[in-house]
Each structure stands twice: as C-alpha cells, then as structure tokens.
Amino acid sequence: MNGFYLKAVGRHDEAIEKCRQVQRLDPLSPFAHVSLGYAYYFARNFEKAIDECNKALEMDKNSTFAYRNLGLAYLQQGKHNDAIIALSNAVKYSCGGLAFESYLGFAYAVANKRAEALEVLASLEDIDKERYVPAYNFAMIYAGLGDFDQAFDRLEQAYKEHSGFLPFLKVEPVVDCLRGDSRFQDLLKRIGLLK
C-alpha cells in the first residue's frame, strides 16, 4: 500500500513501517529520510521527525522538503525561531516555491510576527494576479493569523480546485486550530476522510 495514502488516512504505524522499508531499500536516499520524517510529523512524533530531517540534510544540505518538514516539526514544538530559519531555507532552496512561502507565512503568524505574515500574504496575492496560487496556500496563512472565516473560504475554494493538500487535512497539524469548527468536520466528510 502507498505510504502517502497511509499517512493521509492516519495509519501512522503502517506509514512509518512503509517508509522504513523504503529506507532499507535505498539507504543513501535523502528523500527516504524526508518521507519517514513526514510520517513521524503526521504521527505527532516531532522529535523523530526532526531527527529524520536532519539525517536528510546531512546527505543533502539543500533539501527543500527536509527544511519544510523540519520547520513544521519545530513549529509544533513551539520553537518558532528555529522553524522560521528552516522554512526560510525551504523557500531559498525551492527558488521561491509558493507552497514553501505559505508555510513560512504560517510560521510568522504562529510566532506572532503578524507584519511578516501579512507581507507574505500580500506577496502571494500580488503573484495570484499574474499566475495561479493555490487557495490552500492562502488558507494556511489565514489559519495561522486566526482569521478562520477567510481560512474556511479558501479551503472551500481549495476543495473546488481539487487541491492535492486536502487529503492530508485529517492528519495535518497546521490546521489543528480549525478542527473544533463544524465547517472542518463537514469538509473532511465531503473529502471522504470521515464517515
């Protein structure tokens, strides 16, 4: 069974084992460590997620996804400055990837750096005038800022766009602040993540 599917549906032990199998098959792959780190992140074992991301960075110091996962794990531990540094590196090594910009904007918001978060949001809105920016990217930042109505408006748009991020909503810690809202449960049902 696909490791990404197992991660998305919250079958954490199986996802972790699947990622370990991949590591055994390809022990020199930085992405195998990134993937296992992501499985630990979704399982909310942030310390192990950080360890795996650091192993990936030892192999590839420019690993965009390792920096992203590292930053997100640090955020969940309340290590805001470390998270911002890691996510800034993710933006740098992605050459300005919009999803990575959004995660950085979210980190700024969570770290009470509202001006910086709003700056990222404004930048994405400017880019969106010229080329497509996924609605999910905006939703994350609005969630971090505590603007839940805007976050849900953007998640609805992401649902209509068939966003590839939505299958992970059930397990994604970034959206924990939205879980208590009935709109979140409704969205999970429509995606097929809740019965």
N, CA, C and O atoms as a DFTB+ gen file, in Angstrom:
780 C
 N C O
     1  1       0.844      -1.185       0.000
     2  2       0.000       0.000       0.000
     3  2       0.890       1.249       0.000
     4  3       1.962       1.260       0.605
     5  1       0.440       2.273      -0.670
     6  2       1.199       3.504      -0.830
     7  2       1.398       4.227       0.500
     8  3       0.450       4.413       1.263
     9  1       2.650       4.634       0.770
    10  2       2.972       5.329       2.020
    11  2       2.245       6.651       2.169
    12  3       1.858       7.023       3.277
    13  1       2.051       7.378       1.054
    14  2       1.338       8.653       1.137
    15  2      -0.110       8.435       1.545
    16  3      -0.658       9.207       2.332
    17  1      -0.734       7.390       1.013
    18  2      -2.111       7.071       1.405
    19  2      -2.168       6.753       2.896
    20  3      -3.038       7.255       3.607
    21  1      -1.251       5.927       3.367
    22  2      -1.237       5.545       4.780
    23  2      -1.053       6.765       5.677
    24  3      -1.671       6.856       6.737
    25  1      -0.206       7.703       5.258
    26  2      -0.019       8.939       6.023
    27  2      -1.308       9.736       6.071
    28  3      -1.725      10.202       7.131
    29  1      -1.938       9.889       4.912
    30  2      -3.127      10.749       4.814
    31  2      -4.291      10.235       5.642
    32  3      -5.033      11.030       6.219
    33  1      -4.465       8.922       5.712
    34  2      -5.612       8.374       6.442
    35  2      -5.302       8.130       7.919
    36  3      -6.151       7.646       8.667
    37  1      -4.089       8.468       8.327
    38  2      -3.764       8.372       9.748
    39  2      -3.381       6.979      10.211
    40  3      -3.458       6.681      11.403
    41  1      -2.974       6.133       9.298
    42  2      -2.491       4.800       9.675
    43  2      -0.983       4.928       9.911
    44  3      -0.156       4.454       9.132
    45  1      -0.672       5.591      11.020
    46  2       0.695       6.048      11.263
    47  2       1.714       4.923      11.391
    48  3       2.789       4.997      10.795
    49  1       1.399       3.892      12.152
    50  2       2.365       2.806      12.331
    51  2       2.707       2.151      10.994
    52  3       3.867       1.846      10.718
    53  1       1.678       1.940      10.169
    54  2       1.903       1.335       8.858
    55  2       2.701       2.278       7.951
    56  3       3.588       1.842       7.216
    57  1       2.381       3.554       8.010
    58  2       3.101       4.540       7.190
    59  2       4.567       4.586       7.573
    60  3       5.442       4.624       6.708
    61  1       4.834       4.584       8.868
    62  2       6.220       4.614       9.350
    63  2       6.962       3.359       8.901
    64  3       8.107       3.436       8.454
    65  1       6.312       2.209       9.019
    66  2       6.957       0.951       8.594
    67  2       7.212       0.951       7.090
    68  3       8.267       0.501       6.642
    69  1       6.256       1.453       6.306
    70  2       6.438       1.526       4.846
    71  2       7.639       2.419       4.512
    72  3       8.437       2.091       3.634
    73  1       7.760       3.528       5.205
    74  2       8.897       4.440       4.970
    75  2      10.209       3.802       5.395
    76  3      11.238       4.013       4.753
    77  1      10.184       3.029       6.465
    78  2      11.400       2.314       6.884
    79  2      11.812       1.277       5.840
    80  3      13.001       1.082       5.589
    81  1      10.826       0.613       5.234
    82  2      11.121      -0.347       4.169
    83  2      11.836       0.344       3.013
    84  3      12.808      -0.178       2.467
    85  1      11.343       1.519       2.650
    86  2      11.961       2.284       1.567
    87  2      13.401       2.647       1.935
    88  3      14.304       2.569       1.101
    89  1      13.601       3.041       3.190
    90  2      14.967       3.368       3.639
    91  2      15.890       2.159       3.536
    92  3      17.050       2.289       3.145
    93  1      15.376       0.991       3.886
    94  2      16.204      -0.225       3.801
    95  2      16.577      -0.523       2.346
    96  3      17.679      -0.993       2.063
    97  1      15.656      -0.247       1.435
    98  2      15.916      -0.488       0.016
    99  2      16.874       0.537      -0.583
   100  3      17.638       0.228      -1.498
   101  1      16.823       1.759      -0.056
   102  2      17.647       2.846      -0.610
   103  2      18.214       3.685       0.535
   104  3      17.780       4.818       0.746
   105  1      19.188       3.135       1.280
   106  2      19.684       3.804       2.485
   107  2      20.416       5.123       2.233
   108  3      20.626       5.898       3.166
   109  1      20.802       5.384       0.996
   110  2      21.519       6.623       0.699
   111  2      20.598       7.714       0.151
   112  3      21.064       8.767      -0.286
   113  1      19.314       7.460       0.177
   114  2      18.363       8.438      -0.345
   115  2      17.974       9.458       0.717
   116  3      17.389       9.091       1.736
   117  1      18.289      10.739       0.497
   118  2      17.829      11.755       1.436
   119  2      16.305      11.796       1.514
   120  3      15.736      12.036       2.580
   121  1      15.641      11.557       0.364
   122  2      14.183      11.644       0.369
   123  2      13.546      10.542       1.215
   124  3      12.452      10.730       1.748
   125  1      14.213       9.398       1.343
   126  2      13.684       8.343       2.216
   127  2      13.617       8.839       3.656
   128  3      12.678       8.513       4.383
   129  1      14.605       9.624       4.070
   130  2      14.574      10.212       5.421
   131  2      13.515      11.308       5.513
   132  3      12.828      11.429       6.527
   133  1      13.385      12.099       4.462
   134  2      12.352      13.144       4.435
   135  2      10.976      12.505       4.581
   136  3      10.150      12.969       5.367
   137  1      10.736      11.450       3.828
   138  2       9.435      10.787       3.848
   139  2       9.135      10.185       5.220
   140  3       8.019      10.304       5.725
   141  1      10.137       9.537       5.820
   142  2       9.941       8.990       7.162
   143  2       9.717      10.133       8.161
   144  3       8.895      10.013       9.070
   145  1      10.442      11.231       7.991
   146  2      10.230      12.388       8.852
   147  2       8.810      12.923       8.754
   148  3       8.215      13.327       9.753
   149  1       8.275      12.921       7.543
   150  2       6.898      13.396       7.341
   151  2       5.907      12.442       8.012
   152  3       4.916      12.880       8.595
   153  1       6.181      11.141       7.927
   154  2       5.314      10.156       8.595
   155  2       5.321      10.388      10.106
   156  3       4.273      10.340      10.750
   157  1       6.499      10.639      10.666
   158  2       6.582      10.930      12.105
   159  2       5.867      12.245      12.438
   160  3       5.217      12.359      13.477
   161  1       5.990      13.221      11.561
   162  2       5.326      14.518      11.765
   163  2       3.815      14.331      11.856
   164  3       3.178      14.841      12.778
   165  1       3.244      13.602      10.903
   166  2       1.793      13.371      10.921
   167  2       1.381      12.546      12.144
   168  3       0.276      12.703      12.662
   169  1       2.279      11.667      12.600
   170  2       2.005      10.857      13.803
   171  2       2.235      11.658      15.080
   172  3       2.025      11.164      16.188
   173  1       2.674      12.910      14.902
   174  2       2.921      13.840      16.004
   175  2       4.075      13.409      16.911
   176  3       4.098      13.691      18.109
   177  1       5.012      12.728      16.302
   178  2       6.265      12.405      16.981
   179  2       7.304      13.365      16.409
   180  3       8.113      13.000      15.556
   181  1       7.259      14.585      16.895
   182  2       8.023      15.669      16.285
   183  2       9.528      15.519      16.483
   184  3      10.308      15.939      15.628
   185  1       9.935      14.936      17.581
   186  2      11.373      14.743      17.820
   187  2      11.966      13.804      16.771
   188  3      13.035      14.072      16.222
   189  1      11.266      12.700      16.496
   190  2      11.763      11.763      15.485
   191  2      11.682      12.387      14.093
   192  3      12.534      12.125      13.244
   193  1      10.668      13.205      13.858
   194  2      10.565      13.909      12.571
   195  2      11.794      14.797      12.367
   196  3      12.381      14.828      11.286
   197  1      12.165      15.506      13.410
   198  2      13.335      16.389      13.347
   199  2      14.603      15.571      13.104
   200  3      15.448      15.962      12.299
   201  1      14.738      14.449      13.789
   202  2      15.925      13.594      13.601
   203  2      16.050      13.137      12.151
   204  3      17.137      13.180      11.574
   205  1      14.941      12.699      11.564
   206  2      14.978      12.218      10.180
   207  2      15.302      13.348       9.202
   208  3      16.048      13.150       8.244
   209  1      14.745      14.517       9.444
   210  2      15.032      15.662       8.564
   211  2      16.500      16.059       8.651
   212  3      17.117      16.396       7.641
   213  1      17.049      16.019       9.843
   214  2      18.474      16.341       9.995
   215  2      19.353      15.310       9.294
   216  3      20.391      15.663       8.735
   217  1      18.947      14.028       9.317
   218  2      19.698      12.997       8.587
   219  2      19.647      13.285       7.080
   220  3      20.646      13.132       6.377
   221  1      18.470      13.703       6.597
   222  2      18.349      14.042       5.178
   223  2      19.252      15.224       4.830
   224  3      19.887      15.239       3.775
   225  1      19.306      16.203       5.715
   226  2      20.133      17.395       5.457
   227  2      21.625      17.085       5.536
   228  3      22.429      17.770       4.904
   229  1      22.007      16.064       6.301
   230  2      23.404      15.624       6.302
   231  2      23.797      15.074       4.930
   232  3      24.950      15.184       4.512
   233  1      22.824      14.480       4.238
   234  2      23.068      13.910       2.909
   235  2      22.926      14.958       1.801
   236  3      23.630      14.922       0.792
   237  1      22.006      15.878       2.017
   238  2      21.735      16.910       1.006
   239  2      21.380      18.203       1.730
   240  3      20.241      18.397       2.154
   241  1      22.362      19.080       1.867
   242  2      22.162      20.314       2.646
   243  2      21.205      21.291       1.976
   244  3      20.856      22.311       2.570
   245  1      20.772      20.999       0.749
   246  2      19.840      21.872       0.030
   247  2      18.446      21.265      -0.097
   248  3      17.653      21.711      -0.926
   249  1      18.142      20.256       0.710
   250  2      16.864      19.549       0.577
   251  2      15.696      20.424       1.025
   252  3      15.471      20.642       2.215
   253  1      14.978      20.905       0.048
   254  2      13.831      21.786       0.299
   255  2      12.808      21.132       1.221
   256  3      12.346      21.743       2.185
   257  1      12.462      19.886       0.918
   258  2      11.423      19.208       1.699
   259  2      11.904      18.868       3.110
   260  3      11.107      18.851       4.047
   261  1      13.184      18.600       3.266
   262  2      13.711      18.367       4.619
   263  2      13.584      19.634       5.444
   264  3      13.193      19.579       6.610
   265  1      13.911      20.774       4.852
   266  2      13.760      22.042       5.573
   267  2      12.298      22.328       5.893
   268  3      11.975      22.796       6.985
   269  1      11.411      22.042       4.932
   270  2       9.983      22.266       5.194
   271  2       9.515      21.426       6.385
   272  3       8.922      21.945       7.331
   273  1       9.793      20.111       6.322
   274  2       9.330      19.228       7.387
   275  2       9.981      19.565       8.721
   276  3       9.342      19.476       9.769
   277  1      11.242      19.949       8.681
   278  2      11.953      20.358       9.890
   279  2      11.280      21.586      10.506
   280  3      11.022      21.629      11.709
   281  1      11.002      22.579       9.663
   282  2      10.350      23.798      10.147
   283  2       8.986      23.529      10.742
   284  3       8.634      24.083      11.784
   285  1       8.214      22.676      10.079
   286  2       6.868      22.372      10.587
   287  2       6.938      21.628      11.920
   288  3       6.132      21.879      12.817
   289  1       7.891      20.723      12.049
   290  2       8.052      19.997      13.319
   291  2       8.487      20.943      14.431
   292  3       7.988      20.860      15.553
   293  1       9.427      21.849      14.117
   294  2       9.842      22.839      15.117
   295  2       8.657      23.701      15.557
   296  3       8.516      24.017      16.739
   297  1       7.810      24.077      14.600
   298  2       6.635      24.890      14.954
   299  2       5.769      24.185      15.985
   300  3       5.299      24.799      16.943
   301  1       5.564      22.896      15.781
   302  2       4.710      22.131      16.689
   303  2       5.327      22.010      18.080
   304  3       4.622      21.767      19.060
   305  1       6.631      22.178      18.161
   306  2       7.318      22.158      19.457
   307  2       7.398      23.553      20.074
   308  3       7.928      23.721      21.172
   309  1       6.876      24.542      19.373
   310  2       6.940      25.914      19.873
   311  2       8.287      26.581      19.669
   312  3       8.555      27.628      20.258
   313  1       9.139      25.988      18.840
   314  2      10.465      26.550      18.552
   315  2      10.344      27.443      17.320
   316  3      10.793      27.092      16.229
   317  1       9.732      28.595      17.521
   318  2       9.361      29.459      16.400
   319  2      10.552      29.972      15.604
   320  3      10.515      29.975      14.373
   321  1      11.594      30.401      16.279
   322  2      12.757      30.929      15.554
   323  2      13.424      29.850      14.708
   324  3      13.791      30.095      13.559
   325  1      13.579      28.655      15.277
   326  2      14.156      27.543      14.516
   327  2      13.271      27.207      13.317
   328  3      13.765      26.919      12.226
   329  1      11.956      27.250      13.536
   330  2      11.011      26.960      12.450
   331  2      11.150      27.979      11.331
   332  3      11.184      27.610      10.157
   333  1      11.231      29.246      11.680
   334  2      11.339      30.301      10.667
   335  2      12.643      30.172       9.878
   336  3      12.660      30.369       8.663
   337  1      13.725      29.843      10.567
   338  2      15.004      29.640       9.874
   339  2      14.893      28.475       8.885
   340  3      15.290      28.597       7.726
   341  1      14.352      27.349       9.349
   342  2      14.230      26.168       8.484
   343  2      13.316      26.456       7.294
   344  3      13.638      26.096       6.162
   345  1      12.183      27.101       7.547
   346  2      11.244      27.374       6.459
   347  2      11.779      28.444       5.505
   348  3      11.468      28.422       4.314
   349  1      12.572      29.369       6.016
   350  2      13.243      30.338       5.136
   351  2      14.202      29.616       4.200
   352  3      14.321      29.974       3.029
   353  1      14.888      28.597       4.719
   354  2      15.765      27.793       3.873
   355  2      14.967      27.005       2.843
   356  3      15.412      26.841       1.707
   357  1      13.796      26.518       3.231
   358  2      12.941      25.812       2.269
   359  2      12.569      26.738       1.118
   360  3      12.603      26.335      -0.045
   361  1      12.214      27.982       1.443
   362  2      11.893      28.966       0.398
   363  2      13.120      29.210      -0.475
   364  3      13.030      29.222      -1.703
   365  1      14.262      29.403       0.171
   366  2      15.509      29.690      -0.560
   367  2      15.856      28.566      -1.536
   368  3      16.124      28.826      -2.709
   369  1      15.853      27.325      -1.063
   370  2      16.282      26.210      -1.908
   371  2      15.204      25.772      -2.893
   372  3      15.495      25.038      -3.837
   373  1      13.969      26.207      -2.687
   374  2      12.917      25.914      -3.667
   375  2      12.885      26.976      -4.751
   376  3      12.095      26.897      -5.692
   377  1      13.751      27.970      -4.612
   378  2      13.779      29.115      -5.537
   379  2      12.437      29.840      -5.539
   380  3      11.923      30.228      -6.588
   381  1      11.886      30.011      -4.346
   382  2      10.647      30.775      -4.207
   383  2       9.384      29.977      -4.431
   384  3       8.372      30.535      -4.855
   385  1       9.417      28.674      -4.156
   386  2       8.212      27.845      -4.301
   387  2       7.070      28.385      -3.459
   388  3       7.249      28.678      -2.276
   389  1       5.897      28.518      -4.062
   390  2       4.775      29.183      -3.386
   391  2       4.290      28.431      -2.150
   392  3       3.922      29.057      -1.156
   393  1       4.285      27.118      -2.195
   394  2       3.851      26.360      -1.015
   395  2       4.792      26.623       0.155
   396  3       4.354      26.734       1.301
   397  1       6.074      26.720      -0.137
   398  2       7.055      26.960       0.920
   399  2       6.904      28.381       1.476
   400  3       7.066      28.608       2.675
   401  1       6.596      29.325       0.596
   402  2       6.310      30.703       1.036
   403  2       5.126      30.691       2.003
   404  3       5.136      31.389       3.017
   405  1       4.118      29.897       1.683
   406  2       2.919      29.835       2.530
   407  2       3.219      29.256       3.901
   408  3       2.732      29.752       4.918
   409  1       4.026      28.201       3.920
   410  2       4.408      27.630       5.214
   411  2       5.188      28.650       6.043
   412  3       5.016      28.730       7.259
   413  1       6.039      29.421       5.384
   414  2       6.781      30.461       6.099
   415  2       5.820      31.527       6.626
   416  3       5.964      31.989       7.758
   417  1       4.844      31.918       5.810
   418  2       3.833      32.880       6.262
   419  2       3.063      32.361       7.460
   420  3       2.778      33.109       8.396
   421  1       2.728      31.082       7.431
   422  2       2.045      30.452       8.566
   423  2       2.931      30.517       9.811
   424  3       2.459      30.846      10.899
   425  1       4.217      30.201       9.641
   426  2       5.142      30.227      10.779
   427  2       5.239      31.627      11.374
   428  3       5.230      31.786      12.595
   429  1       5.330      32.637      10.519
   430  2       5.345      34.017      11.017
   431  2       4.087      34.303      11.841
   432  3       4.157      34.897      12.917
   433  1       2.944      33.872      11.321
   434  2       1.681      34.130      12.019
   435  2       1.662      33.454      13.390
   436  3       1.279      34.067      14.386
   437  1       2.073      32.206      13.434
   438  2       2.071      31.451      14.691
   439  2       3.064      32.046      15.682
   440  3       2.847      32.001      16.892
   441  1       4.154      32.605      15.161
   442  2       5.190      33.203      16.013
   443  2       4.860      34.642      16.408
   444  3       5.707      35.350      16.952
   445  1       3.631      35.069      16.134
   446  2       3.182      36.437      16.441
   447  2       3.984      37.501      15.702
   448  3       4.159      38.617      16.191
   449  1       4.465      37.142      14.526
   450  2       5.127      38.109      13.642
   451  2       4.112      38.460      12.554
   452  3       4.274      38.126      11.380
   453  1       3.064      39.147      12.997
   454  2       1.915      39.427      12.132
   455  2       2.307      40.229      10.887
   456  3       1.847      39.927       9.786
   457  1       3.145      41.238      11.055
   458  2       3.528      42.074       9.917
   459  2       4.209      41.230       8.835
   460  3       3.946      41.414       7.647
   461  1       5.081      40.307       9.248
   462  2       5.772      39.451       8.287
   463  2       4.793      38.491       7.610
   464  3       4.885      38.238       6.409
   465  1       3.852      37.958       8.401
   466  2       2.845      37.050       7.834
   467  2       1.985      37.784       6.804
   468  3       1.702      37.252       5.730
   469  1       1.574      39.002       7.138
   470  2       0.760      39.787       6.212
   471  2       1.553      40.160       4.960
   472  3       0.988      40.263       3.871
   473  1       2.843      40.359       5.116
   474  2       3.695      40.657       3.964
   475  2       3.737      39.465       2.998
   476  3       3.646      39.645       1.783
   477  1       3.874      38.256       3.540
   478  2       3.861      37.056       2.698
   479  2       2.500      36.927       2.015
   480  3       2.423      36.627       0.823
   481  1       1.431      37.156       2.773
   482  2       0.075      37.076       2.227
   483  2      -0.107      38.066       1.073
   484  3      -0.636      37.708       0.021
   485  1       0.327      39.292       1.273
   486  2       0.212      40.316       0.228
   487  2       1.031      39.929      -1.003
   488  3       0.592      40.139      -2.133
   489  1       2.208      39.370      -0.786
   490  2       3.052      38.939      -1.900
   491  2       2.355      37.857      -2.718
   492  3       2.362      37.899      -3.948
   493  1       1.750      36.883      -2.025
   494  2       1.038      35.817      -2.726
   495  2      -0.166      36.366      -3.478
   496  3      -0.470      35.911      -4.582
   497  1      -0.858      37.346      -2.886
   498  2      -2.000      37.950      -3.571
   499  2      -1.551      38.685      -4.834
   500  3      -2.243      38.655      -5.852
   501  1      -0.404      39.337      -4.767
   502  2       0.140      40.003      -5.958
   503  2       0.496      38.981      -7.037
   504  3       0.194      39.178      -8.214
   505  1       1.136      37.901      -6.629
   506  2       1.507      36.845      -7.576
   507  2       0.257      36.252      -8.214
   508  3       0.244      35.947      -9.407
   509  1      -0.805      36.088      -7.401
   510  2      -2.046      35.482      -7.876
   511  2      -2.710      36.314      -8.974
   512  3      -3.520      35.792      -9.741
   513  1      -2.376      37.590      -9.053
   514  2      -2.918      38.437     -10.124
   515  2      -2.275      38.091     -11.469
   516  3      -2.862      38.309     -12.529
   517  1      -1.067      37.551     -11.403
   518  2      -0.313      37.242     -12.627
   519  2      -0.369      35.753     -12.992
   520  3      -0.428      35.389     -14.166
   521  1      -0.349      34.900     -11.953
   522  2      -0.399      33.456     -12.184
   523  2      -1.060      32.792     -10.981
   524  3      -1.158      33.373      -9.900
   525  1      -1.495      31.599     -11.192
   526  2      -2.275      30.858     -10.207
   527  2      -1.494      30.586      -8.916
   528  3      -0.354      30.123      -8.941
   529  1      -2.139      30.887      -7.800
   530  2      -1.640      30.497      -6.480
   531  2      -2.742      29.644      -5.847
   532  3      -3.870      30.115      -5.706
   533  1      -2.446      28.420      -5.468
   534  2      -3.474      27.552      -4.888
   535  2      -4.131      28.170      -3.648
   536  3      -3.468      28.787      -2.815
   537  1      -5.427      27.989      -3.553
   538  2      -6.191      28.540      -2.431
   539  2      -5.701      28.002      -1.096
   540  3      -5.746      28.709      -0.089
   541  1      -5.233      26.756      -1.078
   542  2      -4.748      26.152       0.163
   543  2      -3.613      26.971       0.760
   544  3      -3.495      27.081       1.980
   545  1      -2.773      27.548      -0.107
   546  2      -1.643      28.349       0.371
   547  2      -2.131      29.529       1.211
   548  3      -1.553      29.847       2.250
   549  1      -3.190      30.164       0.751
   550  2      -3.766      31.287       1.497
   551  2      -4.431      30.796       2.787
   552  3      -4.331      31.438       3.833
   553  1      -5.109      29.653       2.698
   554  2      -5.839      29.120       3.857
   555  2      -4.905      28.905       5.041
   556  3      -5.262      29.209       6.179
   557  1      -3.715      28.385       4.776
   558  2      -2.761      28.136       5.861
   559  2      -2.415      29.419       6.604
   560  3      -2.414      29.461       7.834
   561  1      -2.123      30.455       5.840
   562  2      -1.709      31.708       6.479
   563  2      -2.865      32.310       7.261
   564  3      -2.677      32.783       8.382
   565  1      -4.058      32.295       6.681
   566  2      -5.221      32.823       7.398
   567  2      -5.480      32.028       8.678
   568  3      -5.844      32.604       9.704
   569  1      -5.293      30.712       8.622
   570  2      -5.462      29.900       9.832
   571  2      -4.460      30.322      10.893
   572  3      -4.819      30.466      12.062
   573  1      -3.219      30.519      10.503
   574  2      -2.189      30.958      11.446
   575  2      -2.491      32.313      12.046
   576  3      -2.188      32.570      13.211
   577  1      -3.095      33.187      11.239
   578  2      -3.456      34.530      11.710
   579  2      -4.713      34.536      12.581
   580  3      -5.045      35.551      13.194
   581  1      -5.402      33.411      12.632
   582  2      -6.634      33.335      13.426
   583  2      -7.851      33.861      12.696
   584  3      -8.896      34.054      13.316
   585  1      -7.748      34.101      11.389
   586  2      -8.881      34.542      10.586
   587  2      -9.538      33.297       9.989
   588  3      -9.319      32.951       8.829
   589  1     -10.345      32.640      10.816
   590  2     -10.886      31.346      10.439
   591  2     -11.907      31.435       9.314
   592  3     -12.003      30.515       8.501
   593  1     -12.675      32.525       9.248
   594  2     -13.633      32.660       8.153
   595  2     -12.915      32.693       6.806
   596  3     -13.329      32.024       5.859
   597  1     -11.840      33.472       6.726
   598  2     -11.055      33.519       5.487
   599  2     -10.396      32.165       5.221
   600  3     -10.323      31.719       4.076
   601  1      -9.919      31.519       6.280
   602  2      -9.287      30.205       6.112
   603  2     -10.281      29.223       5.513
   604  3      -9.946      28.484       4.587
   605  1     -11.505      29.211       6.040
   606  2     -12.504      28.282       5.515
   607  2     -12.960      28.670       4.112
   608  3     -13.229      27.794       3.289
   609  1     -13.051      29.954       3.828
   610  2     -13.377      30.376       2.458
   611  2     -12.342      29.830       1.483
   612  3     -12.690      29.328       0.414
   613  1     -11.074      29.930       1.856
   614  2     -10.001      29.444       0.980
   615  2      -9.973      27.918       0.921
   616  3      -9.655      27.349      -0.123
   617  1     -10.302      27.248       2.026
   618  2     -10.373      25.783       1.991
   619  2     -11.511      25.323       1.084
   620  3     -11.378      24.322       0.381
   621  1     -12.618      26.044       1.096
   622  2     -13.728      25.726       0.180
   623  2     -13.271      25.878      -1.265
   624  3     -13.583      25.049      -2.120
   625  1     -12.541      26.932      -1.519
   626  2     -12.001      27.139      -2.862
   627  2     -11.031      26.011      -3.215
   628  3     -11.040      25.509      -4.339
   629  1     -10.194      25.613      -2.250
   630  2      -9.251      24.512      -2.467
   631  2     -10.000      23.214      -2.770
   632  3      -9.555      22.408      -3.587
   633  1     -11.128      23.022      -2.111
   634  2     -11.962      21.846      -2.366
   635  2     -12.457      21.857      -3.817
   636  3     -12.428      20.829      -4.494
   637  1     -12.905      23.013      -4.284
   638  2     -13.373      23.130      -5.668
   639  2     -12.222      22.938      -6.658
   640  3     -12.430      22.465      -7.775
   641  1     -11.022      23.303      -6.246
   642  2      -9.831      23.148      -7.090
   643  2      -9.257      21.727      -7.057
   644  3      -8.320      21.411      -7.791
   645  1      -9.827      20.876      -6.202
   646  2      -9.320      19.512      -6.012
   647  2      -7.850      19.531      -5.570
   648  3      -7.014      18.808      -6.111
   649  1      -7.564      20.364      -4.591
   650  2      -6.207      20.537      -4.092
   651  2      -5.608      19.218      -3.611
   652  3      -6.257      18.428      -2.926
   653  1      -4.361      19.008      -3.988
   654  2      -3.645      17.816      -3.559
   655  2      -3.261      17.813      -2.092
   656  3      -2.818      16.790      -1.569
   657  1      -3.427      18.949      -1.418
   658  2      -3.118      19.024       0.011
   659  2      -4.292      18.544       0.877
   660  3      -4.092      18.124       2.017
   661  1      -5.502      18.606       0.339
   662  2      -6.685      18.298       1.151
   663  2      -6.730      16.871       1.691
   664  3      -7.230      16.673       2.798
   665  1      -6.239      15.876       0.974
   666  2      -6.272      14.529       1.553
   667  2      -5.500      14.390       2.860
   668  3      -5.690      13.415       3.586
   669  1      -4.634      15.348       3.167
   670  2      -3.846      15.283       4.400
   671  2      -4.467      16.080       5.544
   672  3      -3.898      16.137       6.634
   673  1      -5.629      16.697       5.311
   674  2      -6.238      17.533       6.355
   675  2      -6.514      16.777       7.643
   676  3      -6.398      17.339       8.732
   677  1      -6.874      15.522       7.528
   678  2      -7.213      14.727       8.713
   679  2      -6.042      14.641       9.688
   680  3      -6.241      14.555      10.900
   681  1      -4.816      14.663       9.152
   682  2      -3.634      14.437       9.999
   683  2      -2.708      15.649      10.092
   684  3      -1.760      15.626      10.877
   685  1      -2.950      16.696       9.323
   686  2      -2.049      17.850       9.239
   687  2      -2.137      18.730      10.486
   688  3      -3.172      19.354      10.719
   689  1      -1.068      18.792      11.296
   690  2      -1.090      19.643      12.490
   691  2      -1.267      21.136      12.212
   692  3      -1.750      21.868      13.077
   693  1      -0.884      21.597      11.022
   694  2      -1.017      23.018      10.682
   695  2      -2.455      23.504      10.847
   696  3      -2.689      24.666      11.178
   697  1      -3.410      22.613      10.615
   698  2      -4.821      23.034      10.674
   699  2      -5.502      22.659      11.992
   700  3      -6.730      22.679      12.081
   701  1      -4.723      22.320      13.001
   702  2      -5.312      21.944      14.288
   703  2      -6.236      23.024      14.849
   704  3      -7.240      22.715      15.491
   705  1      -5.899      24.268      14.609
   706  2      -6.712      25.370      15.137
   707  2      -8.113      25.398      14.529
   708  3      -9.002      26.062      15.063
   709  1      -8.319      24.694      13.431
   710  2      -9.621      24.683      12.750
   711  2     -10.466      23.470      13.102
   712  3     -11.654      23.434      12.780
   713  1      -9.887      22.493      13.748
   714  2     -10.563      21.212      13.962
   715  2     -11.854      21.300      14.761
   716  3     -12.770      20.513      14.525
   717  1     -11.953      22.230      15.696
   718  2     -13.141      22.333      16.536
   719  2     -14.334      22.969      15.841
   720  3     -15.427      23.010      16.405
   721  1     -14.146      23.456      14.651
   722  2     -15.202      24.134      13.894
   723  2     -15.978      23.108      13.069
   724  3     -15.380      22.253      12.416
   725  1     -17.303      23.193      13.099
   726  2     -18.131      22.236      12.363
   727  2     -17.839      22.277      10.861
   728  3     -18.029      21.277      10.169
   729  1     -17.383      23.413      10.358
   730  2     -17.048      23.503       8.928
   731  2     -15.894      22.573       8.569
   732  3     -15.829      22.049       7.457
   733  1     -14.995      22.375       9.510
   734  2     -13.859      21.491       9.270
   735  2     -14.333      20.047       9.149
   736  3     -13.934      19.328       8.233
   737  1     -15.183      19.633      10.074
   738  2     -15.710      18.269      10.041
   739  2     -16.508      18.030       8.763
   740  3     -16.423      16.960       8.160
   741  1     -17.283      19.033       8.356
   742  2     -18.053      18.921       7.122
   743  2     -17.130      18.744       5.916
   744  3     -17.404      17.937       5.028
   745  1     -16.051      19.496       5.893
   746  2     -15.095      19.398       4.787
   747  2     -14.445      18.019       4.756
   748  3     -14.302      17.423       3.689
   749  1     -14.051      17.512       5.919
   750  2     -13.460      16.171       5.969
   751  2     -14.429      15.121       5.432
   752  3     -14.015      14.193       4.736
   753  1     -15.716      15.261       5.749
   754  2     -16.724      14.312       5.248
   755  2     -16.830      14.387       3.736
   756  3     -16.883      13.359       3.061
   757  1     -16.861      15.604       3.202
   758  2     -17.002      15.748       1.755
   759  2     -15.771      15.247       1.002
   760  3     -15.878      14.761      -0.124
   761  1     -14.602      15.368       1.633
   762  2     -13.381      14.840       1.020
   763  2     -13.357      13.323       1.084
   764  3     -12.687      12.669       0.285
   765  1     -14.094      12.766       2.041
   766  2     -14.128      11.319       2.222
   767  2     -13.217      10.819       3.318
   768  3     -12.886       9.635       3.376
   769  1     -12.808      11.739       4.198
   770  2     -11.899      11.375       5.284
   771  2     -12.636      11.046       6.585
   772  3     -12.032      10.550       7.536
   773  1     -13.928      11.321       6.621
   774  2     -14.772      10.986       7.778
   775  2     -16.060      10.365       7.248
   776  3     -16.535      10.701       6.163
   777  1     -16.599       9.470       8.026
   778  2     -17.885       8.859       7.631
   779  2     -19.026       9.537       8.320
   780  3     -20.181       9.164       8.115
